[in-house]
């Protein structure tokens, strides 16, 4: 049997793996919380799909291959098969998504969560051993049945706990604590599965082909970047639609969706202008005066008689 190293770069690999598992679980729990608050099935499914990529793609698959970078066999080169590696990613995201869809709709119940946890845990286990099958090495890989069963039980338990947290945890503090527990479970499943393997070298075997472990950083970084950007953009778009629409695509009748006032050439009324108290009183007086009926025409005054006309005519005495 050949010696196998799981921590080639020291504590870097397990710490990076744990942080990825924690971050993916934390983002997934936040998205699951948004899904519970959604009032429409299509919007809830969208949030659950985002949570599946966060937990299955970031919290599980990226954690797995970040830890795998520390795997090494000193007496033989280690390579990876890219198609099987990508297939393991599909197992992780799809099975986590199916589990979230099961627990994300309908009433929360223990049997439903257990069934979804069994399905998701089996998918996570398939992801792990598909990724291990993608290892290219001139040797025969053996597995300890007891540790394989233990890794499977841990995977099912971790998936069940993750799904239960997804439908019950609210708030940033509780989501942080739940993500920390989920990250421990995911890392425990991975390293238990890795401890189950042993390698028997094949003498005279031809060199193997595949991707070098450090070269795997390129697709991992690209997939990580695409996943983070895609999750962030989808989450922002979903939050924007929830903010400005009622869920059916029609604008809300609220403050943020009030139609702008129509442009007009009319002058602004005096009442809408900011006036001083004195100017407001004058304007009110003018308005009151304008509301009274206008008086009729006044009669012109009669001209006063001249002194000559006003004197009485003189009478002559006889």
C-alpha positions as CSV (number, residue, x, y, z in Angstrom):
1,X,0.0,0.0,0.0
2,X,1.2,3.5,-0.9
3,X,1.3,6.4,1.5
4,X,-1.5,8.9,1.0
5,X,-1.4,12.5,2.1
6,X,-4.6,14.5,2.6
7,X,-3.0,17.7,3.9
8,X,-0.2,18.4,1.4
9,X,-0.4,22.1,2.0
10,X,-0.9,22.0,5.7
11,X,-3.8,23.7,7.3
12,X,-4.5,25.7,4.2
13,X,-6.8,23.1,2.5
14,X,-9.1,22.3,5.5
15,X,-9.4,25.9,6.4
16,X,-10.3,27.0,2.9
17,X,-12.7,24.0,2.6
18,X,-14.4,24.9,5.8
19,X,-14.8,28.6,4.8
20,X,-16.2,27.6,1.4
21,X,-18.7,25.2,3.1
22,X,-19.7,27.9,5.6
23,X,-20.1,30.7,3.0
24,X,-22.2,28.5,0.6
25,X,-24.4,27.2,3.5
26,X,-24.9,30.7,4.8
27,X,-25.9,32.2,1.4
28,X,-28.1,29.2,0.8
29,X,-29.9,29.6,4.1
30,X,-30.5,33.3,3.4
31,X,-32.0,32.5,0.0
32,X,-34.2,29.7,1.5
33,X,-35.5,32.3,4.0
34,X,-36.4,34.6,1.1
35,X,-38.2,31.6,-0.5
36,X,-40.3,31.1,2.6
37,X,-41.5,34.7,2.4
38,X,-42.4,34.5,-1.3
39,X,-46.1,34.5,-2.0
40,X,-46.0,33.0,-5.5
41,X,-44.8,29.6,-6.5
42,X,-42.6,30.7,-9.4
43,X,-40.8,33.2,-7.2
44,X,-40.3,30.7,-4.4
45,X,-38.9,28.2,-6.9
46,X,-36.5,30.8,-8.1
47,X,-35.1,31.5,-4.6
48,X,-34.9,27.7,-4.0
49,X,-32.9,27.2,-7.2
50,X,-30.5,30.0,-6.1
51,X,-30.2,28.3,-2.7
52,X,-29.4,25.0,-4.5
53,X,-26.5,26.5,-6.4
54,X,-25.2,28.2,-3.2
55,X,-25.4,25.1,-1.0
56,X,-24.8,22.3,-3.6
57,X,-22.3,24.2,-5.8
58,X,-20.5,26.4,-3.3
59,X,-21.0,24.8,0.1
60,X,-20.5,21.1,-1.0
61,X,-18.8,20.8,-4.4
62,X,-16.3,23.6,-4.1
63,X,-15.5,22.6,-0.6
64,X,-14.9,19.0,-1.8
65,X,-12.4,20.0,-4.5
66,X,-10.7,22.6,-2.4
67,X,-10.0,19.9,0.1
68,X,-9.0,17.5,-2.7
69,X,-6.2,19.9,-3.7
70,X,-4.4,18.6,-0.6
71,X,-4.7,15.0,-1.7
72,X,-1.4,13.6,-2.9
73,X,0.4,10.3,-3.4
74,X,4.2,11.0,-3.1
75,X,5.3,8.0,-5.2
76,X,2.9,8.6,-8.1
77,X,1.5,11.6,-10.0
78,X,-2.2,12.4,-9.4
79,X,-4.5,13.6,-12.3
80,X,-8.2,14.3,-12.6
81,X,-10.8,13.5,-15.2
82,X,-12.6,16.7,-16.1
83,X,-16.0,15.2,-17.4
84,X,-16.4,13.2,-14.2
85,X,-15.5,16.2,-12.1
86,X,-18.2,18.3,-13.8
87,X,-20.7,15.4,-13.4
88,X,-20.1,15.4,-9.7
89,X,-21.0,19.1,-9.7
90,X,-24.3,18.2,-11.4
91,X,-25.1,15.5,-8.8
92,X,-24.5,18.0,-6.0
93,X,-26.6,20.9,-7.3
94,X,-29.5,18.8,-8.7
95,X,-30.0,16.6,-5.6
96,X,-29.8,19.6,-3.2
97,X,-32.3,21.4,-5.4
98,X,-34.7,18.5,-5.4
99,X,-34.5,18.3,-1.6
100,X,-35.1,22.0,-1.2
101,X,-38.1,21.8,-3.6
102,X,-39.6,19.0,-1.5
103,X,-39.3,20.8,1.9
104,X,-39.8,24.3,0.4
105,X,-43.5,23.7,-0.7
106,X,-46.3,22.5,1.5
107,X,-46.4,22.2,5.3
108,X,-43.2,21.5,7.1
109,X,-43.1,18.0,8.6
110,X,-40.6,15.6,9.9
111,X,-41.3,12.7,7.4
112,X,-41.1,15.2,4.4
113,X,-37.7,16.5,5.7
114,X,-36.4,13.0,6.4
115,X,-37.3,11.8,2.9
116,X,-35.7,14.9,1.3
117,X,-32.6,14.4,3.5
118,X,-32.3,10.8,2.4
119,X,-32.5,11.8,-1.3
120,X,-30.1,14.8,-0.9
121,X,-27.6,12.8,1.2
122,X,-27.5,10.1,-1.4
123,X,-26.8,12.7,-4.1
124,X,-24.1,14.2,-2.0
125,X,-22.5,10.8,-1.4
126,X,-22.7,10.2,-5.2
127,X,-21.0,13.5,-5.8
128,X,-18.2,12.6,-3.4
129,X,-17.4,9.2,-4.9
130,X,-18.0,10.3,-8.5
131,X,-15.3,12.9,-7.8
132,X,-13.1,10.2,-6.3
133,X,-13.7,8.1,-9.4
134,X,-12.4,11.0,-11.4
135,X,-8.9,10.6,-9.9
136,X,-6.4,9.2,-12.4
137,X,-3.6,7.3,-10.8
138,X,-1.6,4.2,-11.8
139,X,-3.0,2.2,-8.9
140,X,-6.0,0.4,-7.5
141,X,-8.2,2.3,-5.0
142,X,-9.7,0.3,-2.2
143,X,-12.4,1.5,0.2
144,X,-13.1,0.5,3.8
145,X,-16.8,-0.6,3.9
146,X,-17.3,0.6,7.5
147,X,-16.0,4.1,6.7
148,X,-17.9,4.3,3.5
149,X,-21.1,3.5,5.4
150,X,-20.1,6.1,8.1
151,X,-19.6,8.8,5.4
152,X,-23.0,7.9,3.9
153,X,-24.7,8.3,7.3
154,X,-22.9,11.6,7.9
155,X,-24.0,12.8,4.4
156,X,-27.6,11.9,5.0
157,X,-27.6,13.4,8.5
158,X,-25.9,16.6,7.2
159,X,-28.3,17.0,4.4
160,X,-31.3,16.4,6.7
161,X,-30.0,19.0,9.1
162,X,-29.3,21.5,6.3
163,X,-32.9,21.1,4.9
164,X,-34.4,21.5,8.3
165,X,-32.4,24.6,8.9
166,X,-33.5,25.9,5.4
167,X,-37.2,25.8,6.4
168,X,-36.9,26.9,10.0
169,X,-34.0,29.2,10.6
170,X,-34.6,33.0,10.5
171,X,-32.3,35.9,11.2
172,X,-28.7,36.5,10.5
173,X,-27.4,35.3,13.8
174,X,-29.2,31.9,13.6
175,X,-28.3,31.5,9.9
176,X,-24.6,32.1,10.9
177,X,-24.8,29.4,13.6
178,X,-26.6,27.0,11.4
179,X,-24.1,27.5,8.5
180,X,-21.3,26.8,10.9
181,X,-22.9,23.5,11.9
182,X,-23.6,22.6,8.3
183,X,-19.9,23.3,7.3
184,X,-18.7,21.0,10.1
185,X,-21.0,18.2,8.9
186,X,-20.0,18.6,5.2
187,X,-16.2,18.7,6.0
188,X,-16.7,15.7,8.3
189,X,-18.4,13.7,5.6
190,X,-15.6,14.5,3.1
191,X,-12.7,13.6,5.3
192,X,-14.4,10.4,6.5
193,X,-14.8,9.4,2.9
194,X,-11.2,10.2,2.2
195,X,-10.1,8.2,5.2
196,X,-11.9,5.2,3.8
197,X,-9.6,4.9,0.8
198,X,-6.3,3.1,0.4
199,X,-4.1,2.9,-2.7
200,X,-2.3,-0.1,-4.1
201,X,0.2,0.8,-6.8
202,X,0.2,-1.2,-10.1
203,X,3.8,-2.0,-11.1
204,X,4.7,-1.1,-14.6
205,X,1.4,0.7,-15.3
206,X,1.6,3.3,-18.1
207,X,1.4,7.0,-17.3
208,X,-2.0,8.4,-16.7
209,X,-3.6,11.3,-18.4
210,X,-5.8,14.1,-17.0
211,X,-5.6,17.5,-15.4
212,X,-2.9,18.3,-12.8
213,X,-4.3,19.1,-9.3
214,X,-3.0,22.7,-9.4
215,X,-4.4,23.1,-12.9
216,X,-7.8,22.3,-11.4
217,X,-7.6,25.7,-9.8
218,X,-8.4,27.3,-13.1
219,X,-11.8,25.6,-13.7
220,X,-12.5,25.8,-9.9
221,X,-11.9,29.6,-9.9
222,X,-13.9,30.0,-13.1
223,X,-16.9,28.0,-11.8
224,X,-16.7,29.7,-8.4
225,X,-16.7,33.2,-10.0
226,X,-19.6,32.2,-12.3
227,X,-21.5,30.8,-9.4
228,X,-21.0,33.8,-7.1
229,X,-21.8,36.3,-9.9
230,X,-24.8,34.3,-11.1
231,X,-26.2,33.9,-7.6
232,X,-25.6,37.5,-6.7
233,X,-27.3,38.8,-9.9
234,X,-30.2,36.4,-9.6
235,X,-30.7,37.4,-6.0
236,X,-30.5,41.1,-6.8
237,X,-32.9,40.8,-9.7
238,X,-35.4,38.8,-7.6
239,X,-35.2,41.3,-4.7
240,X,-35.7,44.2,-7.2
241,X,-38.8,42.5,-8.7
242,X,-40.2,41.8,-5.2
243,X,-39.6,45.4,-4.3
244,X,-41.3,47.0,-7.3
245,X,-43.8,44.4,-8.3
246,X,-46.6,42.5,-6.6
247,X,-45.1,39.1,-7.7
248,X,-47.2,38.9,-10.9
249,X,-45.2,41.4,-12.9
250,X,-47.6,44.3,-12.4
251,X,-46.2,47.5,-10.7
252,X,-47.1,48.0,-7.0
253,X,-49.4,50.8,-6.1
254,X,-46.9,52.1,-3.6
255,X,-44.5,54.8,-3.0
256,X,-41.8,53.4,-5.2
257,X,-44.1,52.8,-8.1
258,X,-46.1,56.0,-8.3
259,X,-46.4,57.3,-11.9
260,X,-44.6,60.6,-12.4
261,X,-46.9,63.6,-12.8
262,X,-47.8,64.5,-16.4
263,X,-45.9,67.5,-17.8
264,X,-48.1,70.5,-18.3
265,X,-47.6,74.1,-19.4
266,X,-50.1,75.5,-16.9
267,X,-48.8,77.8,-14.3
268,X,-48.4,76.5,-10.8
269,X,-51.3,77.6,-8.6
270,X,-50.7,80.0,-5.8
271,X,-51.7,77.5,-3.2
272,X,-49.0,75.1,-4.3
273,X,-46.3,77.8,-4.0
274,X,-44.4,78.5,-0.9
275,X,-45.6,81.9,0.3
276,X,-44.9,83.9,3.4
277,X,-47.8,84.4,5.8
278,X,-48.3,88.0,4.6
279,X,-48.4,87.0,0.9
280,X,-50.7,84.1,1.7
281,X,-53.1,86.5,3.4
282,X,-53.1,88.9,0.4
283,X,-53.7,86.0,-1.9
284,X,-56.6,84.7,0.2
285,X,-58.0,88.2,0.2
286,X,-57.8,88.5,-3.5
287,X,-59.4,85.1,-3.9
288,X,-62.2,86.1,-1.6
289,X,-62.8,89.4,-3.5
290,X,-62.8,87.6,-6.8
291,X,-65.5,85.2,-5.5
292,X,-67.9,88.1,-4.7
293,X,-70.3,89.2,-7.4
294,X,-69.2,92.4,-9.2
295,X,-71.5,95.4,-8.4
296,X,-73.6,96.9,-11.1
297,X,-72.8,100.3,-12.8
298,X,-73.2,103.3,-10.5
299,X,-75.5,106.1,-11.6
300,X,-73.7,109.2,-12.7
301,X,-74.1,112.1,-10.2
302,X,-76.4,115.0,-11.3
303,X,-74.5,118.2,-12.0
304,X,-75.0,120.9,-9.3
305,X,-76.7,124.1,-10.6
306,X,-74.7,127.2,-11.3
307,X,-75.3,130.3,-9.0
308,X,-77.2,132.1,-11.7
309,X,-79.5,129.1,-12.2
310,X,-80.0,128.6,-8.5
311,X,-81.1,132.2,-7.8
312,X,-85.0,132.7,-8.1
313,X,-86.2,135.2,-10.7
314,X,-86.7,138.7,-9.4
315,X,-90.3,140.1,-9.4
316,X,-91.1,143.8,-10.1
317,X,-93.5,145.7,-7.8
318,X,-96.2,147.7,-9.3
